Amino acid sequence: MKVIFKPGNAYEEIDCFDFREYDHGIVLHDEQGDNIGYVPFEILSHIEPHEGEQVPFEGGQPPEPAYDDE
């Protein structure tokens, strides 16, 4: 997968095999399970799957986002 983040004025990306979420960010892993990076939630933009990694949604459409009234 590709992790997109913005540490300053420009977006950067890191390719990784897997990640683990913690309280303040995500730790990126390669195929051997070694840590290859850390991205804090404050600068994380989004995560994109590579070709072949995408999982189809039930019914073919993503779920509607939940909105908080607060």
Backbone hydrogen bonds, N-H to C=O, Kabsch-Sander energy under -0.5 kcal/mol:
donor,donor_aa,acceptor,acceptor_aa,energy
2,K,48,E,-3.3
3,V,1,M,-0.5
3,V,14,I,-2.8
4,I,2,K,-0.6
4,I,46,H,-3.0
5,F,12,E,-2.6
6,K,43,I,-2.7
8,G,10,A,-0.7
12,E,5,F,-3.3
14,I,3,V,-1.9
16,C,1,M,-2.9
17,F,29,H,-2.5
18,D,29,H,-1.6
20,R,27,V,-2.2
22,Y,25,G,-3.0
26,I,39,V,-2.5
27,V,20,R,-2.5
28,L,37,G,-2.8
29,H,18,D,-3.0
30,D,34,D,-2.0
33,G,30,D,-1.7
36,I,28,L,-2.9
37,G,28,L,-0.9
39,V,26,I,-2.6
41,F,24,H,-2.0
43,I,40,P,-1.4
44,L,40,P,-0.9
45,S,4,I,-2.6
46,H,4,I,-1.5
48,E,2,K,-3.1
53,E,50,H,-2.3
54,Q,50,H,-0.5
60,G,57,F,-2.1
61,Q,58,E,-0.6
